[in-house]
Amino acid sequence: MEEIDTFDRRILALMEEDSRRTGERLSEEVGLSPAACLRRLQRLRKIGAIEREVAIVSDAFKRAPTTQIIVLLTITRHNPKRIETLTTKLARFDAVQRIFSVTGDEDIVIIMAYRSMEEFADFADAHFYEPPVEGFQSLVVLKEFS
Protein backbone atom coordinates (compact mmCIF):
# COMPACT_ATOMS: atom_id res chain seq x y z
CA MET A 1 0.00 0.00 0.00
CA GLU A 2 1.34 3.42 -0.95
CA GLU A 3 2.05 6.06 1.67
CA ILE A 4 -0.23 9.06 1.96
CA ASP A 5 0.49 12.21 3.95
CA THR A 6 -1.67 14.73 5.83
CA PHE A 7 -2.41 16.69 2.64
CA ASP A 8 -3.62 13.50 0.96
CA ARG A 9 -5.78 12.66 3.99
CA ARG A 10 -7.31 16.15 3.94
CA ILE A 11 -8.02 15.86 0.20
CA LEU A 12 -9.66 12.46 0.78
CA ALA A 13 -11.82 13.84 3.60
CA LEU A 14 -12.94 16.81 1.51
CA MET A 15 -13.65 14.67 -1.56
CA GLU A 16 -15.62 12.26 0.58
CA GLU A 17 -17.85 15.21 1.57
CA ASP A 18 -18.22 16.56 -1.98
CA SER A 19 -16.42 14.98 -4.94
CA ARG A 20 -17.37 17.83 -7.26
CA ARG A 21 -14.91 20.25 -5.68
CA THR A 22 -12.80 22.06 -8.24
CA GLY A 23 -9.02 22.07 -8.00
CA GLU A 24 -9.15 25.74 -7.06
CA ARG A 25 -11.62 25.19 -4.24
CA LEU A 26 -9.70 22.16 -3.02
CA SER A 27 -6.47 24.20 -2.98
CA GLU A 28 -8.08 26.89 -0.82
CA GLU A 29 -9.22 24.29 1.70
CA VAL A 30 -6.02 22.20 1.72
CA GLY A 31 -3.38 24.92 1.40
CA LEU A 32 -1.67 23.70 -1.77
CA SER A 33 -1.74 25.06 -5.32
CA PRO A 34 -4.62 23.91 -7.58
CA ALA A 35 -2.14 22.01 -9.78
CA ALA A 36 -0.65 20.21 -6.77
CA CYS A 37 -4.12 19.27 -5.50
CA LEU A 38 -5.13 17.90 -8.89
CA ARG A 39 -1.89 15.89 -9.18
CA ARG A 40 -2.48 14.44 -5.73
CA LEU A 41 -6.10 13.69 -6.59
CA GLN A 42 -5.07 11.84 -9.74
CA ARG A 43 -2.50 9.87 -7.75
CA LEU A 44 -5.07 9.00 -5.07
CA ARG A 45 -7.38 7.66 -7.79
CA LYS A 46 -4.54 5.72 -9.41
CA ILE A 47 -3.41 4.02 -6.19
CA GLY A 48 -6.96 3.08 -5.28
CA ALA A 49 -7.42 5.43 -2.32
CA ILE A 50 -10.48 6.69 -4.21
CA GLU A 51 -12.30 3.64 -5.50
CA ARG A 52 -15.09 5.48 -7.29
CA GLU A 53 -17.08 8.69 -7.26
CA VAL A 54 -20.85 8.48 -7.05
CA ALA A 55 -23.87 10.74 -7.11
CA ILE A 56 -26.23 10.74 -4.16
CA VAL A 57 -29.68 10.95 -5.65
CA SER A 58 -32.36 12.94 -3.88
CA ASP A 59 -35.11 10.85 -2.31
CA ALA A 60 -37.61 12.77 -4.43
CA PHE A 61 -36.10 11.18 -7.55
CA LYS A 62 -35.34 7.70 -6.28
CA ARG A 63 -37.39 4.85 -7.59
CA ALA A 64 -39.82 7.12 -9.35
CA PRO A 65 -42.98 5.18 -10.03
CA THR A 66 -42.91 3.88 -13.56
CA THR A 67 -45.43 2.29 -15.79
CA GLN A 68 -43.96 -0.38 -18.01
CA ILE A 69 -45.51 -0.70 -21.42
CA ILE A 70 -44.98 -3.37 -24.03
CA VAL A 71 -45.60 -2.00 -27.51
CA LEU A 72 -46.24 -4.23 -30.51
CA LEU A 73 -45.56 -2.50 -33.83
CA THR A 74 -46.62 -3.57 -37.28
CA ILE A 75 -44.53 -2.11 -40.08
CA THR A 76 -45.79 -1.38 -43.60
CA ARG A 77 -44.11 -3.40 -46.34
CA HIS A 78 -41.72 -5.32 -44.11
CA ASN A 79 -38.43 -3.77 -45.18
CA PRO A 80 -35.26 -4.38 -43.13
CA LYS A 81 -33.87 -0.91 -43.91
CA ARG A 82 -37.07 0.82 -42.73
CA ILE A 83 -37.08 -1.27 -39.55
CA GLU A 84 -33.44 -0.43 -38.86
CA THR A 85 -34.05 3.29 -39.38
CA LEU A 86 -37.10 3.25 -37.10
CA THR A 87 -35.49 1.20 -34.33
CA THR A 88 -32.35 3.36 -34.38
CA LYS A 89 -34.54 6.46 -33.96
CA LEU A 90 -36.61 4.91 -31.16
CA ALA A 91 -33.59 3.55 -29.27
CA ARG A 92 -32.40 7.11 -28.64
CA PHE A 93 -35.25 7.79 -26.22
CA ASP A 94 -34.65 7.19 -22.51
CA ALA A 95 -38.07 5.60 -22.07
CA VAL A 96 -37.19 2.84 -24.53
CA GLN A 97 -35.61 0.02 -22.55
CA ARG A 98 -35.49 -2.81 -25.11
CA ILE A 99 -36.38 -3.32 -28.77
CA PHE A 100 -36.91 -6.71 -30.40
CA SER A 101 -37.49 -7.80 -33.97
CA VAL A 102 -40.00 -10.66 -33.74
CA THR A 103 -41.86 -13.22 -35.79
CA GLY A 104 -45.63 -13.35 -35.96
CA ASP A 105 -48.25 -10.72 -36.73
CA GLU A 106 -46.14 -7.86 -35.34
CA ASP A 107 -42.68 -6.89 -36.50
CA ILE A 108 -41.21 -5.08 -33.50
CA VAL A 109 -41.72 -5.33 -29.75
CA ILE A 110 -40.61 -2.42 -27.57
CA ILE A 111 -40.35 -2.42 -23.78
CA MET A 112 -40.85 1.11 -22.46
CA ALA A 113 -41.13 2.80 -19.05
CA TYR A 114 -42.95 6.03 -18.29
CA ARG A 115 -44.03 7.87 -15.16
CA SER A 116 -47.52 8.28 -16.56
CA MET A 117 -49.77 7.04 -19.32
CA GLU A 118 -50.07 10.63 -20.49
CA GLU A 119 -46.32 10.71 -21.23
CA PHE A 120 -46.64 7.46 -23.16
CA ALA A 121 -49.66 8.78 -25.09
CA ASP A 122 -47.66 11.84 -26.16
CA PHE A 123 -44.81 9.60 -27.33
CA ALA A 124 -47.19 7.30 -29.20
CA ASP A 125 -48.88 10.27 -30.89
CA ALA A 126 -45.52 11.56 -32.06
CA HIS A 127 -44.03 8.27 -33.27
CA PHE A 128 -46.56 5.51 -33.86
CA TYR A 129 -48.98 7.20 -36.25
CA GLU A 130 -46.56 7.82 -39.10
CA PRO A 131 -44.91 5.54 -41.68
CA PRO A 132 -43.41 3.04 -41.57
CA VAL A 133 -45.64 2.15 -38.59
CA GLU A 134 -48.86 0.63 -39.89
CA GLY A 135 -50.33 -0.02 -36.48
CA PHE A 136 -49.51 -0.63 -32.87
CA GLN A 137 -50.87 -2.22 -29.76
CA SER A 138 -49.80 -1.32 -26.24
CA LEU A 139 -49.90 -3.59 -23.23
CA VAL A 140 -49.53 -2.09 -19.77
CA VAL A 141 -47.66 -4.25 -17.28
CA LEU A 142 -49.82 -4.73 -14.20
CA LYS A 143 -47.46 -6.95 -12.26
CA GLU A 144 -44.03 -8.44 -12.86
CA PHE A 145 -43.15 -11.95 -11.73
CA SER A 146 -39.54 -12.92 -11.18
C-alpha positions in Angstrom: 0.0 0.0 0.0 1.3 3.4 -1.0 2.0 6.1 1.7 -0.2 9.1 2.0 0.5 12.2 4.0 -1.7 14.7 5.8 -2.4 16.7 2.6 -3.6 13.5 1.0 -5.8 12.7 4.0 -7.3 16.2 3.9 -8.0 15.9 0.2 -9.7 12.5 0.8 -11.8 13.8 3.6 -12.9 16.8 1.5 -13.6 14.7 -1.6 -15.6 12.3 0.6 -17.8 15.2 1.6 -18.2 16.6 -2.0 -16.4 15.0 -4.9 -17.4 17.8 -7.3 -14.9 20.2 -5.7 -12.8 22.1 -8.2 -9.0 22.1 -8.0 -9.2 25.7 -7.1 -11.6 25.2 -4.2 -9.7 22.2 -3.0 -6.5 24.2 -3.0 -8.1 26.9 -0.8 -9.2 24.3 1.7 -6.0 22.2 1.7 -3.4 24.9 1.4 -1.7 23.7 -1.8 -1.7 25.1 -5.3 -4.6 23.9 -7.6 -2.1 22.0 -9.8 -0.7 20.2 -6.8 -4.1 19.3 -5.5 -5.1 17.9 -8.9 -1.9 15.9 -9.2 -2.5 14.4 -5.7 -6.1 13.7 -6.6 -5.1 11.8 -9.7 -2.5 9.9 -7.8 -5.1 9.0 -5.1 -7.4 7.7 -7.8 -4.5 5.7 -9.4 -3.4 4.0 -6.2 -7.0 3.1 -5.3 -7.4 5.4 -2.3 -10.5 6.7 -4.2 -12.3 3.6 -5.5 -15.1 5.5 -7.3 -17.1 8.7 -7.3 -20.8 8.5 -7.0 -23.9 10.7 -7.1 -26.2 10.7 -4.2 -29.7 10.9 -5.7 -32.4 12.9 -3.9 -35.1 10.8 -2.3 -37.6 12.8 -4.4 -36.1 11.2 -7.5 -35.3 7.7 -6.3 -37.4 4.8 -7.6 -39.8 7.1 -9.4 -43.0 5.2 -10.0 -42.9 3.9 -13.6 -45.4 2.3 -15.8 -44.0 -0.4 -18.0 -45.5 -0.7 -21.4 -45.0 -3.4 -24.0 -45.6 -2.0 -27.5 -46.2 -4.2 -30.5 -45.6 -2.5 -33.8 -46.6 -3.6 -37.3 -44.5 -2.1 -40.1 -45.8 -1.4 -43.6 -44.1 -3.4 -46.3 -41.7 -5.3 -44.1 -38.4 -3.8 -45.2 -35.3 -4.4 -43.1 -33.9 -0.9 -43.9 -37.1 0.8 -42.7 -37.1 -1.3 -39.6 -33.4 -0.4 -38.9 -34.1 3.3 -39.4 -37.1 3.2 -37.1 -35.5 1.2 -34.3 -32.4 3.4 -34.4 -34.5 6.5 -34.0 -36.6 4.9 -31.2 -33.6 3.5 -29.3 -32.4 7.1 -28.6 -35.3 7.8 -26.2 -34.6 7.2 -22.5 -38.1 5.6 -22.1 -37.2 2.8 -24.5 -35.6 0.0 -22.6 -35.5 -2.8 -25.1 -36.4 -3.3 -28.8 -36.9 -6.7 -30.4 -37.5 -7.8 -34.0 -40.0 -10.7 -33.7 -41.9 -13.2 -35.8 -45.6 -13.4 -36.0 -48.3 -10.7 -36.7 -46.1 -7.9 -35.3 -42.7 -6.9 -36.5 -41.2 -5.1 -33.5 -41.7 -5.3 -29.7 -40.6 -2.4 -27.6 -40.4 -2.4 -23.8 -40.9 1.1 -22.5 -41.1 2.8 -19.1 -43.0 6.0 -18.3 -44.0 7.9 -15.2 -47.5 8.3 -16.6 -49.8 7.0 -19.3 -50.1 10.6 -20.5 -46.3 10.7 -21.2 -46.6 7.5 -23.2 -49.7 8.8 -25.1 -47.7 11.8 -26.2 -44.8 9.6 -27.3 -47.2 7.3 -29.2 -48.9 10.3 -30.9 -45.5 11.6 -32.1 -44.0 8.3 -33.3 -46.6 5.5 -33.9 -49.0 7.2 -36.3 -46.6 7.8 -39.1 -44.9 5.5 -41.7 -43.4 3.0 -41.6 -45.6 2.1 -38.6 -48.9 0.6 -39.9 -50.3 0.0 -36.5 -49.5 -0.6 -32.9 -50.9 -2.2 -29.8 -49.8 -1.3 -26.2 -49.9 -3.6 -23.2 -49.5 -2.1 -19.8 -47.7 -4.3 -17.3 -49.8 -4.7 -14.2 -47.5 -7.0 -12.3 -44.0 -8.4 -12.9 -43.1 -12.0 -11.7 -39.5 -12.9 -11.2 
